[in-house]
């Protein structure tokens, strides 16, 4: 029997990886293929199309691309990703990591614990806390700002969910940047400081070039997570009047609430294509960075 480098033999090696391959096939490959198929049909939750769906080709995709509601949802999702992931989570996470890099003791542990707490709490609990915070009549924020009756979720729904998602997801960026900054030699920063470099110049010329790979990895992950995040539904449900209906909420509304599973599957596949494009852009930038380093 032929063996591999570990001496297991092909049969035993296949036996080790087979359970993982089965799980990938059942929970990833099959749902993806089924979604692609549904996107080519008029499948619905109820009615004749539920019992006997017809293949309609690319009509779902052309309808989605021509739908003003879909384009609005895509634009809102872009705002959501830029505001809460790239600017919010990445920026705030780096700021916290930079501020705590040379600190030790209870202050650092308390700050890190509070940031992590927002990340590990169940999304339903977090959503309830933010609804209580932003409530028009008895909300904590209105009480602090002395603005009784101000409807944050109605007047500023996108800003509300952007700030909410920033607060909720900053912990990952903070931890990743904290680990990256620990690899920046303090002597390099001290040399730059003695040479008269400002904090901005130290970041631009010393810190960012050394952690660029970590920054791109972080941006890739949080961008994809935020693009597909559904938690905002628990706060605004896409309202009012669709002003916070990001793509995951839009898909839920048309596929489940509206019963159009075929159309929702087509939109889901379009979202998958957008995610792949985002990932390829980040990976291209990361590969270019490694080529320059080489």
C-alpha positions in Angstrom: 0.0 0.0 0.0 1.4 3.4 -1.0 2.1 5.8 1.9 2.2 9.6 2.2 4.8 11.7 4.0 3.3 10.9 7.4 3.3 7.2 6.7 -0.5 6.9 7.0 -1.2 5.4 3.6 -3.8 6.8 1.2 -6.7 4.8 2.7 -6.2 6.0 6.3 -5.4 9.6 5.1 -8.7 9.7 3.2 -10.4 8.4 6.3 -9.1 11.3 8.4 -10.3 14.0 5.9 -13.5 12.3 4.8 -15.7 13.6 7.8 -14.5 17.1 7.1 -15.2 16.8 3.4 -18.7 15.4 4.1 -19.5 18.4 6.4 -18.2 20.8 3.8 -20.3 19.2 1.1 -23.5 19.1 3.2 -23.2 22.5 4.8 -21.4 24.6 2.1 -21.3 23.0 -1.3 -24.8 21.6 -1.5 -26.5 24.8 -0.1 -24.5 26.9 -2.6 -25.6 24.7 -5.5 -29.2 24.6 -4.3 -29.2 28.4 -4.0 -27.9 28.8 -7.6 -30.7 26.4 -8.7 -33.4 28.3 -6.8 -32.2 31.6 -8.3 -33.1 30.2 -11.7 -36.7 29.4 -10.7 -39.8 31.2 -9.6 -39.9 29.1 -6.3 -42.1 30.6 -3.6 -43.1 29.7 -0.1 -46.8 29.3 -0.9 -49.0 28.8 -3.9 -48.6 26.8 -7.1 -44.9 28.0 -7.5 -44.2 26.3 -4.2 -45.5 22.9 -5.3 -44.3 23.1 -8.9 -41.6 25.8 -9.5 -40.7 26.7 -13.0 -37.3 27.5 -14.4 -37.2 31.1 -15.4 -33.6 31.4 -16.4 -31.9 34.7 -15.6 -35.1 36.7 -15.1 -34.6 36.9 -11.3 -31.2 38.4 -11.8 -32.3 40.9 -14.4 -35.2 41.9 -12.2 -32.9 42.4 -9.2 -30.4 44.5 -11.1 -33.2 46.7 -12.4 -34.9 46.9 -9.0 -34.5 50.4 -7.4 -35.0 48.8 -4.0 -32.1 46.5 -4.6 -29.8 49.3 -5.7 -30.8 51.4 -2.7 -30.1 48.4 -0.5 -26.7 47.9 -2.1 -25.8 51.6 -1.5 -26.9 51.4 2.1 -24.8 48.3 2.6 -21.8 50.1 1.1 -22.4 52.9 3.7 -22.8 50.3 6.4 -19.5 48.6 5.5 -17.5 51.9 5.1 -18.9 53.5 8.2 -19.0 50.6 10.7 -16.2 48.3 9.5 -13.5 50.2 7.6 -13.8 53.6 9.5 -15.5 52.5 12.7 -14.2 49.1 13.7 -10.8 49.3 12.1 -10.2 52.9 13.2 -11.5 52.6 16.7 -9.8 49.2 17.2 -6.5 50.5 16.1 -6.9 53.6 18.3 -7.6 51.5 21.4 -4.7 49.1 20.6 -2.3 52.0 20.1 -3.4 53.7 23.3 -3.0 50.5 25.3 0.2 49.2 23.7 2.5 50.4 26.6 0.0 50.2 29.4 -0.4 47.4 32.0 -2.4 46.8 35.0 -6.1 47.2 35.8 -6.8 50.0 33.3 -5.8 48.0 30.3 -7.7 44.9 31.5 -10.9 46.9 32.2 -10.9 48.6 28.8 -10.1 45.3 27.0 -12.8 43.5 29.0 -15.5 46.1 28.2 -14.7 46.0 24.5 -14.7 42.2 24.5 -18.0 42.1 26.4 -19.7 43.9 23.6 -18.4 41.3 21.2 -19.3 38.2 23.1 -22.8 39.1 24.2 -25.6 37.4 22.3 -26.8 39.7 19.4 -30.4 39.6 20.8 -29.2 40.9 24.1 -27.1 43.6 22.5 -30.0 44.7 20.2 -32.3 45.0 23.3 -29.7 47.1 25.1 -29.4 49.5 22.1 -33.2 49.8 21.7 -33.4 50.7 25.3 -30.5 53.2 24.8 -32.1 54.9 21.8 -35.7 54.7 22.9 -37.6 57.9 22.1 -39.5 58.3 25.3 -37.4 56.6 28.0 -34.1 56.1 26.3 -30.8 56.5 28.2 -29.2 58.6 25.4 -32.0 61.1 25.4 -31.8 61.4 29.2 -28.1 62.0 29.0 -28.4 64.6 26.2 -31.5 66.2 27.6 -33.3 65.6 24.3 -36.6 64.0 25.3 -38.7 62.6 22.5 -35.9 62.5 19.9 -36.4 59.4 17.7 -32.9 58.2 16.9 -34.1 55.0 15.2 -36.6 56.9 13.1 -34.7 60.0 12.2 -31.2 58.5 11.9 -31.6 54.8 11.3 -28.4 54.3 9.3 -26.3 56.3 11.8 -27.8 54.2 14.6 -26.9 50.8 13.2 -23.5 52.0 12.0 -22.6 53.2 15.5 -24.2 50.0 17.0 -22.1 47.7 14.7 -18.9 49.7 15.4 -19.4 49.3 19.1 -20.3 45.7 18.8 -17.5 44.6 16.5 -14.4 46.7 17.5 -13.0 43.9 19.8 -11.7 41.8 16.9 -9.8 44.7 15.3 -8.5 45.8 18.7 -7.0 42.3 19.4 -5.6 41.9 16.0 -3.9 45.3 16.0 -2.7 44.7 19.6 -0.9 41.6 18.5 0.5 43.3 15.4 1.8 46.3 17.4 3.6 44.0 19.8 5.8 43.0 16.8 6.9 46.6 16.1 10.3 47.1 17.8 10.1 49.9 20.4 13.6 51.0 19.4 12.3 52.0 15.9 9.6 54.2 17.4 12.1 55.7 19.9 14.6 56.4 17.1 11.9 58.1 15.1 10.7 60.1 18.1 14.3 61.3 18.9 14.6 62.3 15.2 11.7 64.7 15.7 9.0 62.6 14.1 5.5 63.4 15.2 3.0 60.7 16.2 1.5 60.8 12.7 4.9 60.5 11.1 5.8 57.5 13.4 2.5 55.8 12.4 3.0 56.5 8.7 6.7 55.7 8.3 7.3 53.1 11.0 4.1 51.4 12.2 1.8 51.1 9.2 4.5 49.6 6.8 5.2 46.9 9.4 1.6 45.9 10.1 0.2 46.4 6.6 -0.5 42.7 6.1 -2.4 42.6 9.4 -4.4 45.7 8.4 -5.4 44.1 5.1 -6.3 40.8 6.7 -8.4 42.7 9.3 -10.2 44.8 6.7 -10.9 41.7 4.6 -12.5 39.8 7.4 -14.5 42.7 9.0 -15.7 43.9 5.6 -17.1 40.5 4.7 -18.6 40.0 8.1 -20.3 43.4 8.0 -21.5 43.1 4.5 -23.4 39.9 5.5 -24.4 41.1 9.0 -28.1 40.6 9.9 -28.1 41.9 13.4 -29.3 45.3 12.5 -32.7 43.7 11.6 -33.3 43.3 15.4 -33.0 47.1 15.8 -34.7 48.7 12.8 -36.0 45.7 10.7 -34.8 47.7 7.7 -37.0 50.7 8.4 -38.4 53.2 8.5 -39.5 52.9 4.9 -36.4 50.9 3.9 -33.9 53.6 5.0 -31.8 51.0 6.8 -32.6 48.0 4.6 -29.1 46.6 4.0 -28.7 43.6 1.7 -29.1 40.8 4.2 -32.3 42.4 5.5 -33.5 43.0 2.0 -33.0 39.3 1.1 -34.9 38.3 4.3 -37.8 40.6 3.4 -38.2 39.5 -0.2 -37.4 35.8 0.4 -39.1 35.0 3.6 -41.5 37.8 4.5 -42.4 38.2 0.8 -42.3 34.5 0.0 -40.2 34.9 -3.1 -37.5 32.3 -2.4 -36.3 32.1 -6.0 -35.8 35.8 -6.3 -34.1 35.9 -2.8 -31.8 33.1 -3.9 -30.8 35.1 -7.0 -30.0 38.2 -4.9 -28.0 36.0 -2.5 -25.9 34.8 -5.3 -25.3 38.4 -6.4 -24.2 39.1 -2.9 -21.8 36.1 -3.1 -20.3 37.5 -6.2 -19.8 40.9 -4.5 -18.1 39.2 -1.6 -15.8 37.3 -3.9 -14.8 40.5 -5.7 -14.1 42.2 -2.3 -12.0 39.2 -1.2 -10.0 39.2 -4.5 -9.3 42.9 -4.2 -7.9 42.5 -0.7 -6.0 39.3 -1.6 -4.5 41.1 -4.6 -3.3 44.0 -2.3 -1.9 41.5 0.2 -0.1 39.6 -2.5 1.3 42.8 -3.9 2.5 43.7 -0.4 4.3 40.4 -0.1 5.9 40.9 -3.5 7.3 44.2 -2.5 8.6 42.8 0.8 10.3 40.0 -1.1 
